[in-house]
């Protein structure tokens, strides 16, 4: 049975589009938020930092501010976009579909933009790092793409980050409604 299960896992990985990493770097190439989904090419943190530096150096001179750019880098397809002082990268295998990777990148950027209310810069990103990391978790799990719709991603992240213990007067309307819905659901389940 375990051989059949591992065969199915191998087939799923070959059929499903996958992501090797998602990187959010600042204007100097330093990490803001990164998530690696495979350790095959970069097994150590030093390797990961070297990969990030090399990728940043290669893409620095490009004009990826108006729309996403695509490049091949170390036998990987990389889709990237620069916004203010942040650089967004999504990396897939050399045979990965660029349009799917671009959809992941756009979903990540748009979700972050929605959640940060359009203030997409390093300062705001660092102050809301928990939200950005939740975005990454909602988009990709173990390298498998789960969601690319920014509204769905932002909605899930917002529902995770609501502080249901805060007084209703300190919550936004959507947070208050979500809290009320949660309390109502709990009362039905009792």
N, C-alpha and C positions, 0 to 999 in steps of 0.2 A: 504494500500500500504506500509506503514512504517513497518508493521509486516513482510511482504514478503521480504522487503529489509533487515531487520535485520536478518531474517532467512538465506538469501543468504550470508550475511556477516559471520554468524556463520559457515555455510557450507564451505565457502571459507577458513576460518581460520583452519578448521579441515582437509581439503584436502591439502592445500598448505603447503609445508615445511616452518617452521618459525624459527626465531632466537630470543632469549630473550635478548642477549646483545653481544657486541663485545668489548673486552678490549685489550688495549695495555698498558702494565705496564713496568716499568724499572726494573733493577736488584735488587732493594730494595722493589719492590712491590708497588711503588708509581705510580699514574696515569700519563700517557703520553697523551693518547686519549682514551676515553670510550664513548660508546653509548648504552643506555638502550632503549629497544623497548617495555617493559612492566613494570608497576609499581606494579604488584600484589605482588611479593615476596619481593621487596625492595622499599617500597614507599618513604622513606626519603633518603637524601644524606648520613646520618649516616649509614643506613642499607646497602646502596650500597658500602660504604667504608669498612664496616665490611665484606661483601661478598667478595670483592676484596682481602682483607687481608687474609681471611680464605682460599680462593682458591689459592692464591699465596703460602701460607704456605704449603698447601697440595701438591702442584705440584713442589715445590722448589727442592726436592731431586731427582726428576726424570731426565732421560736423554732424553729430547725432542729436542735435537739439530740437529740430523740427519734427523729425520722425525717426523711427528705429532704424538702425543699420545692422547689417549682417556681415560676419567675417568668419573665415576658417582660422583656427588657432590651435596648435598642437593636436591636430586630427580631431578637433571638436568644432561644431557649429556654435557660434556665439552671436546672440542677438542682444543689442545694447541701445541705451538711450540716456542722454544727459539732460538733467533738469536742474537749473540753478547750480548749486555746488554739490549735487549728488549724481552718481553714475550708477545706473541700473544695468545688470547683466544677467542673462539666462543662458546656460551652457547645456548643450545636448551632444550626443554622439555624432560622429561624422555622417551617419546615414539618417539622422533625425530630420524631420520635416521642419523647414525654417518657418513656415506659416504657423505651425502649432507652437513653436517656441516663441514666435512673435506674439501670439495670442496670450501665452503665459506672461510674457513681459508686460504687455499692455494691461492685462488684468491686474497684475501686481501694482504697476504704476497708478492706474486709475483707482484701485481700492485704497492705496496709501493716500492719494490725493483727496479722495472723499473723506477718509477718516481724519486727515489733518486739515480739513476744510480749505484745501487749496494752498496751504502754506507748506509746500514741499521744499524744505531746505534742511541742512545738516542739523542746525540747532533744534528745530521742531522734531526731526526724526529721532535725535538722541533723547529728547524729553518724552517721546512716545515710543520708545524702543519695544516695549511690551506689545503694543498694537501692531507694529511692523512684524515682529516675530510670529504673532498670531496669524497675520496675513499669510506668511510663508507656510505655516502649518495648514491653513485652509486651502491653499493652492496646490501644494504637492505633498505627498506622503510617501516616503521611501523611494522617491524618484518618479512615482506614478502621478500623473496630473489628475487632480480631483476636480478643479473648478477654474474657469478663466473669466467668468462674469463678475466684474468689479462690484456690482450692486449686491450680488449674492455673498461674495467674499466679505464686503464691508458690513453687511447685515449680520453675518455669523460672528465676525470679530466684535462688532458692537454689542451683540447679545452676550458674548463671553466677558466683555470688559465692564459691563454694567455693575455698579456697586449697589446691590439690592439692599444693603444695610444703611445706605445714606437716606436722610429724610427726603420725602417726596418734593419738598420745596427746593432742594438743591439738585434735583434731577431734571433733565430736559423732558419734554413731553413724551418723546419716544421711549426714553429710559423709564419714565413713570408708567407708561402703558405696558412695557415689557415686565416691569416689576409687578404690576397689578395682575398681569396674565400669569406670571409665575406663581404668585400667591393663590390665585384662583385655581390653578391646576393642582397645586399641593393640597388645597382644601377638598378637591374632588377625589383625590387619591387616598385620602385618610379614611 
